[in-house]
């Protein structure tokens, strides 16, 4: 699941953004 979130996030995105999107994806 984390790989999918990282793939969706841009490579330039910060780690914090990835964590925030990951939490939102898991919650949804």
N, CA, C, O and CB atoms as a CASP TS submission, in Angstrom:
PFRMAT TS
TARGET T0000
AUTHOR 0000-0000-0000
METHOD Language model
MODEL 1
PARENT N/A
ATOM      1  N   UNK     1       0.846  -1.200   0.000  1.00  0.00           N
ATOM      2  CA  UNK     1       0.000   0.000   0.000  1.00  0.00           C
ATOM      3  C   UNK     1       0.881   1.249   0.000  1.00  0.00           C
ATOM      4  O   UNK     1       0.603   2.208  -0.721  1.00  0.00           O
ATOM      5  CB  UNK     1      -0.957   0.006   1.231  1.00  0.00           C
ATOM      6  N   UNK     2       1.939   1.238   0.806  1.00  0.00           N
ATOM      7  CA  UNK     2       2.826   2.411   0.870  1.00  0.00           C
ATOM      8  C   UNK     2       3.447   2.676  -0.494  1.00  0.00           C
ATOM      9  O   UNK     2       3.604   3.830  -0.893  1.00  0.00           O
ATOM     10  CB  UNK     2       3.937   2.206   1.931  1.00  0.00           C
ATOM     11  N   UNK     3       3.803   1.605  -1.214  1.00  0.00           N
ATOM     12  CA  UNK     3       4.414   1.794  -2.545  1.00  0.00           C
ATOM     13  C   UNK     3       3.461   2.546  -3.456  1.00  0.00           C
ATOM     14  O   UNK     3       3.885   3.422  -4.209  1.00  0.00           O
ATOM     15  CB  UNK     3       4.793   0.431  -3.180  1.00  0.00           C
ATOM     16  N   UNK     4       2.168   2.211  -3.396  1.00  0.00           N
ATOM     17  CA  UNK     4       1.189   2.895  -4.253  1.00  0.00           C
ATOM     18  C   UNK     4       1.139   4.374  -3.895  1.00  0.00           C
ATOM     19  O   UNK     4       1.102   5.229  -4.779  1.00  0.00           O
ATOM     20  CB  UNK     4      -0.221   2.256  -4.110  1.00  0.00           C
ATOM     21  N   UNK     5       1.138   4.673  -2.610  1.00  0.00           N
ATOM     22  CA  UNK     5       1.086   6.083  -2.183  1.00  0.00           C
ATOM     23  C   UNK     5       2.321   6.813  -2.673  1.00  0.00           C
ATOM     24  O   UNK     5       2.217   7.926  -3.188  1.00  0.00           O
ATOM     25  CB  UNK     5       0.973   6.197  -0.639  1.00  0.00           C
ATOM     26  N   UNK     6       3.489   6.203  -2.519  1.00  0.00           N
ATOM     27  CA  UNK     6       4.739   6.846  -2.955  1.00  0.00           C
ATOM     28  C   UNK     6       4.716   7.031  -4.469  1.00  0.00           C
ATOM     29  O   UNK     6       5.152   8.067  -4.970  1.00  0.00           O
ATOM     30  CB  UNK     6       5.981   6.002  -2.527  1.00  0.00           C
ATOM     31  N   UNK     7       4.216   6.043  -5.201  1.00  0.00           N
ATOM     32  CA  UNK     7       4.167   6.151  -6.666  1.00  0.00           C
ATOM     33  C   UNK     7       3.280   7.326  -7.058  1.00  0.00           C
ATOM     34  O   UNK     7       3.604   8.067  -7.987  1.00  0.00           O
ATOM     35  CB  UNK     7       3.640   4.830  -7.309  1.00  0.00           C
ATOM     36  N   UNK     8       2.162   7.500  -6.357  1.00  0.00           N
ATOM     37  CA  UNK     8       1.260   8.608  -6.677  1.00  0.00           C
ATOM     38  C   UNK     8       1.915   9.940  -6.334  1.00  0.00           C
ATOM     39  O   UNK     8       1.769  10.916  -7.069  1.00  0.00           O
ATOM     40  CB  UNK     8      -0.076   8.459  -5.922  1.00  0.00           C
ATOM     41  N   UNK     9       2.634   9.978  -5.217  1.00  0.00           N
ATOM     42  CA  UNK     9       3.305  11.223  -4.815  1.00  0.00           C
ATOM     43  C   UNK     9       4.437  11.534  -5.781  1.00  0.00           C
ATOM     44  O   UNK     9       5.048  10.625  -6.342  1.00  0.00           O
ATOM     45  CB  UNK     9       3.848  11.120  -3.365  1.00  0.00           C
ATOM     46  N   UNK    10       4.716  12.813  -5.975  1.00  0.00           N
ATOM     47  CA  UNK    10       5.816  13.184  -6.876  1.00  0.00           C
ATOM     48  C   UNK    10       7.144  12.891  -6.187  1.00  0.00           C
ATOM     49  O   UNK    10       7.231  12.984  -4.963  1.00  0.00           O
ATOM     50  CB  UNK    10       5.727  14.691  -7.286  1.00  0.00           C
ATOM     51  N   UNK    11       8.183  12.538  -6.950  1.00  0.00           N
ATOM     52  CA  UNK    11       9.496  12.241  -6.366  1.00  0.00           C
ATOM     53  C   UNK    11      10.052  13.449  -5.616  1.00  0.00           C
ATOM     54  O   UNK    11      10.858  13.296  -4.698  1.00  0.00           O
ATOM     55  CB  UNK    11      10.483  11.804  -7.460  1.00  0.00           C
ATOM     56  N   UNK    12       9.622  14.647  -6.006  1.00  0.00           N
ATOM     57  CA  UNK    12      10.119  15.858  -5.335  1.00  0.00           C
ATOM     58  C   UNK    12       9.350  16.126  -4.051  1.00  0.00           C
ATOM     59  O   UNK    12       9.766  16.957  -3.243  1.00  0.00           O
ATOM     60  CB  UNK    12      10.014  17.073  -6.269  1.00  0.00           C
ATOM     61  N   UNK    13       8.226  15.426  -3.851  1.00  0.00           N
ATOM     62  CA  UNK    13       7.420  15.666  -2.648  1.00  0.00           C
ATOM     63  C   UNK    13       8.249  15.385  -1.403  1.00  0.00           C
ATOM     64  O   UNK    13       9.119  14.514  -1.411  1.00  0.00           O
ATOM     65  CB  UNK    13       6.142  14.787  -2.654  1.00  0.00           C
ATOM     66  N   UNK    14       7.980  16.115  -0.349  1.00  0.00           N
ATOM     67  CA  UNK    14       8.729  15.898   0.906  1.00  0.00           C
ATOM     68  C   UNK    14       8.214  14.655   1.615  1.00  0.00           C
ATOM     69  O   UNK    14       7.099  14.203   1.354  1.00  0.00           O
ATOM     70  CB  UNK    14       8.614  17.134   1.844  1.00  0.00           C
ATOM     71  N   UNK    15       9.019  14.106   2.505  1.00  0.00           N
ATOM     72  CA  UNK    15       8.606  12.906   3.241  1.00  0.00           C
ATOM     73  C   UNK    15       7.333  13.207   4.038  1.00  0.00           C
ATOM     74  O   UNK    15       6.461  12.348   4.165  1.00  0.00           O
ATOM     75  CB  UNK    15       9.744  12.416   4.190  1.00  0.00           C
ATOM     76  N   UNK    16       7.231  14.410   4.567  1.00  0.00           N
ATOM     77  CA  UNK    16       6.049  14.771   5.364  1.00  0.00           C
ATOM     78  C   UNK    16       4.802  14.675   4.492  1.00  0.00           C
ATOM     79  O   UNK    16       3.779  14.146   4.926  1.00  0.00           O
ATOM     80  CB  UNK    16       6.189  16.208   5.960  1.00  0.00           C
ATOM     81  N   UNK    17       4.886  15.188   3.256  1.00  0.00           N
ATOM     82  CA  UNK    17       3.722  15.128   2.359  1.00  0.00           C
ATOM     83  C   UNK    17       3.323  13.684   2.132  1.00  0.00           C
ATOM     84  O   UNK    17       2.138  13.352   2.145  1.00  0.00           O
ATOM     85  CB  UNK    17       4.023  15.821   1.007  1.00  0.00           C
ATOM     86  N   UNK    18       4.319  12.818   1.923  1.00  0.00           N
ATOM     87  CA  UNK    18       4.010  11.400   1.679  1.00  0.00           C
ATOM     88  C   UNK    18       3.299  10.821   2.906  1.00  0.00           C
ATOM     89  O   UNK    18       2.327  10.077   2.771  1.00  0.00           O
ATOM     90  CB  UNK    18       5.315  10.585   1.361  1.00  0.00           C
ATOM     91  N   UNK    19       3.784  11.164   4.098  1.00  0.00           N
ATOM     92  CA  UNK    19       3.168  10.631   5.329  1.00  0.00           C
ATOM     93  C   UNK    19       1.731  11.140   5.431  1.00  0.00           C
ATOM     94  O   UNK    19       0.822  10.375   5.754  1.00  0.00           O
ATOM     95  CB  UNK    19       3.992  11.047   6.603  1.00  0.00           C
ATOM     96  N   UNK    20       1.524  12.419   5.161  1.00  0.00           N
ATOM     97  CA  UNK    20       0.167  12.975   5.259  1.00  0.00           C
ATOM     98  C   UNK    20      -0.751  12.297   4.248  1.00  0.00           C
ATOM     99  O   UNK    20      -1.865  11.905   4.596  1.00  0.00           O
ATOM    100  CB  UNK    20       0.182  14.508   5.028  1.00  0.00           C
ATOM    101  N   UNK    21      -0.301  12.155   3.000  1.00  0.00           N
ATOM    102  CA  UNK    21      -1.137  11.501   1.984  1.00  0.00           C
ATOM    103  C   UNK    21      -1.358  10.049   2.368  1.00  0.00           C
ATOM    104  O   UNK    21      -2.443   9.510   2.151  1.00  0.00           O
ATOM    105  CB  UNK    21      -0.485  11.597   0.576  1.00  0.00           C
ATOM    106  N   UNK    22      -0.349   9.414   2.932  1.00  0.00           N
ATOM    107  CA  UNK    22      -0.492   8.007   3.335  1.00  0.00           C
ATOM    108  C   UNK    22      -1.582   7.883   4.391  1.00  0.00           C
ATOM    109  O   UNK    22      -2.427   6.992   4.313  1.00  0.00           O
ATOM    110  CB  UNK    22       0.853   7.443   3.876  1.00  0.00           C
ATOM    111  N   UNK    23      -1.564   8.777   5.382  1.00  0.00           N
ATOM    112  CA  UNK    23      -2.595   8.715   6.437  1.00  0.00           C
ATOM    113  C   UNK    23      -3.974   8.932   5.819  1.00  0.00           C
ATOM    114  O   UNK    23      -4.918   8.213   6.147  1.00  0.00           O
ATOM    115  CB  UNK    23      -2.324   9.782   7.551  1.00  0.00           C
ATOM    116  N   UNK    24      -4.096   9.905   4.936  1.00  0.00           N
ATOM    117  CA  UNK    24      -5.399  10.188   4.322  1.00  0.00           C
ATOM    118  C   UNK    24      -5.849   8.980   3.515  1.00  0.00           C
ATOM    119  O   UNK    24      -7.022   8.609   3.560  1.00  0.00           O
ATOM    120  CB  UNK    24      -5.331  11.455   3.418  1.00  0.00           C
ATOM    121  N   UNK    25      -4.929   8.358   2.774  1.00  0.00           N
ATOM    122  CA  UNK    25      -5.296   7.192   1.952  1.00  0.00           C
ATOM    123  C   UNK    25      -5.744   6.046   2.845  1.00  0.00           C
ATOM    124  O   UNK    25      -6.730   5.374   2.542  1.00  0.00           O
ATOM    125  CB  UNK    25      -4.108   6.744   1.062  1.00  0.00           C
ATOM    126  N   UNK    26      -5.033   5.816   3.938  1.00  0.00           N
ATOM    127  CA  UNK    26      -5.391   4.709   4.845  1.00  0.00           C
ATOM    128  C   UNK    26      -6.745   5.008   5.502  1.00  0.00           C
ATOM    129  O   UNK    26      -7.576   4.110   5.637  1.00  0.00           O
ATOM    130  CB  UNK    26      -4.281   4.498   5.940  1.00  0.00           C
ATOM    131  N   UNK    27      -6.969   6.251   5.907  1.00  0.00           N
ATOM    132  CA  UNK    27      -8.240   6.601   6.564  1.00  0.00           C
ATOM    133  C   UNK    27      -9.387   6.391   5.592  1.00  0.00           C
ATOM    134  O   UNK    27     -10.422   5.840   5.965  1.00  0.00           O
ATOM    135  CB  UNK    27      -8.224   8.071   7.073  1.00  0.00           C
ATOM    136  N   UNK    28      -9.214   6.826   4.346  1.00  0.00           N
ATOM    137  CA  UNK    28     -10.282   6.670   3.350  1.00  0.00           C
ATOM    138  C   UNK    28     -10.401   5.202   2.987  1.00  0.00           C
ATOM    139  O   UNK    28     -11.239   4.835   2.164  1.00  0.00           O
ATOM    140  CB  UNK    28     -10.005   7.532   2.076  1.00  0.00           C
TER
END
